[in-house]
Structures are given as structure tokens and as C-alpha cells.
């Protein structure tokens, strides 16, 4: 199945990107501690915090003139390491929908990939365009992408689909539309890990009620089986599922372990031995309590 968008562009010059409106760099809204509710019907968590709109993300990233030094030299990230297993730089263009501070675009770019990033946080995009103009980062909406059908060989969506309270249906259709046949979709989102499913089943979360409102909706922790079935239904084939970020998933769900795991999670060290230890712990914990799930799909040519 395929959707059409009028007046879409092929290789769109950056000069034709949507006009960026200047706004204050920082949001004045206080950051709230997220409240978690369990939806027993959809078998997912609902996080109520700050509304995850463009103003929120501008404040979250809070970029300044130092962003070039911090971002452009990034060679290896989770995104670039996974991409190398499935795609070569010569295969074609990759899109990151919801690219945030641009670190993954920079990483793919540093590894020779042709990559475009798109985000709807206006001030963030403006700052990246000013200080790192060699990165192709544009203002846009993942629900209505300004690209031709079948343009990209790869699409990265890292922590995006869970932030739309109305659901991710339109985002999924756009992913399918802009990917070439046999193109890869790398889709990551917070999910209902075995630990979260256990807590939901045994009443460890406050229940979401129908009369509650989404006014301060932040994100879902989605049921991965539901997401898989949705993407299969529109024409994707699942290649692999990989839970990750086990330290965060455990510390957020097991209060007694949070003080120790928070220090392990936050500690910044250049020691390879420490990095290896932390990675090993995270992988072990991810089997039961991963915070996120990465699903790798391939667009069916049938």
C-alpha cells in the first residue's frame, strides 16, 4: 500500500527548507517528574510529564555555539554501528526522522553515508544549520514528509513514535512511502519489557482511566507485539528485534536499585574497561528490563 503527497520534492535543496521562526532558546516551563499509568486495554504505559511539543524539544536540546565541537566529530554511535550491518554508504540516502541534536546524522555523515535529518523543533534546526551547515538537517514533520516516494534506502526513527498521543499511524505510512523497496526501517521506542509487563499484570502501576486527559502527555511505553503487527500490516517484514538500555529500564522500574544504577548510568569515564563493564551490565539487564526496543524492518517488494 502507498500514500501520495502533493508537491513532494526529490533531492530538495536546503535553501528550500521551511522557513524557521526565531523563538527564545529556553522554555520557561518547569520540568516535571513523569507519572506512569498502565492502560490495561492497550497493554502499554502512559507517561504524563511535559507536553512533548516543539517548544519542549528546543528547551530539551538547548543548543548553542559549542554544538559544532560536541557533535561534528562524533564517529561512532549506536545508530552508525547498527547501520553498517545492513547498509553501505553507496546504497543511497538515509533519513533520520526526529533527529534532535543531530548527533546520529553527524555520525552517519562521518562514516560516509548520505544522510538527511528532519525535526520539527524550530530553534534546534536553526542552530544546527547555523553552526554545522555541512549537515543536511531540515525543518519538517514526520507525519507529512517533503520527499518523493521510494527516495530513501534507510530510515532511522529513534524515540519518536511514542510521543504522539493520537498514535503513530500517519508516521508509519510516511515511513513506508519514502522508503525504497527492500529499504530498511530502524525503529526504536520505549516498550513494555518483561519487567513492565509483570508490574502491569500485578497492579504495580496506577491505572489509566477513560476520563483522564492527555493535556500533559509525554510518551507511551508501547507494546512491541502491537507495533510489529501494525508495521507488518502496512507492508514491512520484521528482520530483528533488539531490546536495549537495560540500566535505565531497571533503575526506572526497581526503586531499591535506582540510587546505585543512577550513578552507573550517569558516570562519564573514558576508561575502556569501565565502558565495557557498563555495556555488559546493560545488555544483561536488557533481556528482562530494557527501556527501549529496536525493531529492524525491511520494506516488502511484493
Steps between C-alpha positions, in 0.01 A plus 500: 500500500619851429391855573559799276590854605448792267797720405759272658866562425775266389848624595377812678754783528550615857428853389142389437451361849204643693556846646625493856343735752730631772385431854660521843771240557367377832151403602370643826290192572618304803613142442271259676567154636313262266200312634441153359160344445419155367241463225366143542313512170797587279752342735727803504623772734400864473747759628362835613769767527556802277324503166758382244446776241757699304550748785578214737765356267662838437537538877611138540783524246590860594766532230756781482814594304693213661286242322740473205788376713274264696318345206698513176787281615269218604616189314324207661155483653248223551336617176813488283609162639164340422476667158834354389360150545227556242593787269807633318558872433459432127150353547323837504355765730407441863246711688489554874150610588510695825876561500514721812850635564635341182750264663387197297490697177857612575608144574357362176646794308845436654477139382436604140122458484272737312262600777224753558359587840158651557349640818215733598684678784551830318772661709695175514502468120594866459796465738627185330473663157696802626786321673524171305385596147664194341237279666176483303246562776158641414188620670206270440236265634544120501125469443526682165847466351613729215659223292405290198380144527774234515779753560688355799677167544495535878291678762595544865234584759658509843255584777236681293179301447424475873457878540176533300192444712286454188716206395768433239283393205578799277871479587509132402332568165753772421784265592366244254443759229848656497694173529612313191395139453735288714594811697562471874305661781678523836228573755576553871259589780440442875318170534324266737795292614436172687549692825248768404253235383539323835439822693198583288350155545536511877372851555828680569397805297212739545234422241419737216133595503286601205419838650867597526632753250815515291567868572848433637566184301870422453531148359387138492693186582354303213411134468761372253279222364232756414758718324638202306155399381416857395811527282449154354148600401625793291769299320811464715680176583660469844871416480605531863389623843760626747416622852755747635578756772462250782652719772245775443215253467594339832570817700171654386298196608681364809513771766739317732765479224462853367761681717780264394392461139447875458866559589608228258274647231622860546871443560710622211834325458738454208632174644432216257473250785224703666315550171519128433373419848207740470412368154506140625275585795258683272481207255431253781229720650346567159380141468248562778483876550619680186363852482475497119446258215666532161302337220671461163257466212546457126249647259339220301536515123177303456 
